[in-house]
């Protein structure tokens, strides 16, 4: 519930006001992360998470979600030991469950969740992601 409260505060104080001013909002971890980490990672019931999300999101849904997909073994090897936080210290089984959850969300919402192979060199990942983001930005600029 603390995570949900923090998300709601961010929606009310930062995201909604910026959107109302016509700004583009880029965030890290939103609805999909909430469902994946709490549902797949912590085994909370999806119907409970959906009810919480409706209250928390206050009608704000992402237009696009960028999913950087990489095998958890590769991802964890990229993080220096001193930089690892609580989530990064979880078991490899936990990380595989999280990855599977994100990929399942992407299957459920292919129109919004765009999956990118993050095992590629960083400049290639950036180019691929930026190409997709530009499509959204150009569409908004034309409106």
Secondary structure in CASP SS format (residue, H / E / C, confidence):
PFRMAT SS
TARGET T0000
AUTHOR 0000-0000-0000
METHOD secondary structure of the structure
MODEL  1
X C 1.00
X H 1.00
X H 1.00
X H 1.00
X H 1.00
X H 1.00
X H 1.00
X H 1.00
X H 1.00
X H 1.00
X H 1.00
X H 1.00
X H 1.00
X H 1.00
X H 1.00
X H 1.00
X H 1.00
X H 1.00
X H 1.00
X H 1.00
X C 1.00
X C 1.00
X C 1.00
X C 1.00
X C 1.00
X C 1.00
X C 1.00
X C 1.00
X C 1.00
X C 1.00
X H 1.00
X H 1.00
X H 1.00
X H 1.00
X H 1.00
X H 1.00
X H 1.00
X H 1.00
X H 1.00
X H 1.00
X H 1.00
X C 1.00
X C 1.00
X C 1.00
X C 1.00
X H 1.00
X H 1.00
X H 1.00
X H 1.00
X H 1.00
X H 1.00
X H 1.00
X H 1.00
X H 1.00
X H 1.00
X H 1.00
X H 1.00
X C 1.00
X C 1.00
X C 1.00
X C 1.00
X C 1.00
X C 1.00
X C 1.00
X E 1.00
X E 1.00
X E 1.00
X E 1.00
X E 1.00
X C 1.00
X C 1.00
X H 1.00
X H 1.00
X H 1.00
X H 1.00
X H 1.00
X H 1.00
X C 1.00
X C 1.00
X C 1.00
X H 1.00
X H 1.00
X H 1.00
X C 1.00
X C 1.00
X C 1.00
X C 1.00
X C 1.00
X C 1.00
X C 1.00
X C 1.00
X H 1.00
X H 1.00
X H 1.00
X H 1.00
X H 1.00
X H 1.00
X H 1.00
X H 1.00
X H 1.00
X H 1.00
X H 1.00
X H 1.00
X H 1.00
X H 1.00
X H 1.00
X H 1.00
X H 1.00
X C 1.00
X C 1.00
X C 1.00
X C 1.00
X E 1.00
X E 1.00
X E 1.00
X E 1.00
X E 1.00
X C 1.00
X C 1.00
X C 1.00
X C 1.00
X H 1.00
X H 1.00
X H 1.00
X H 1.00
X H 1.00
X H 1.00
X H 1.00
X H 1.00
X H 1.00
X H 1.00
X H 1.00
X H 1.00
X H 1.00
X H 1.00
X H 1.00
X H 1.00
X H 1.00
X H 1.00
X H 1.00
X H 1.00
X H 1.00
X C 1.00
END
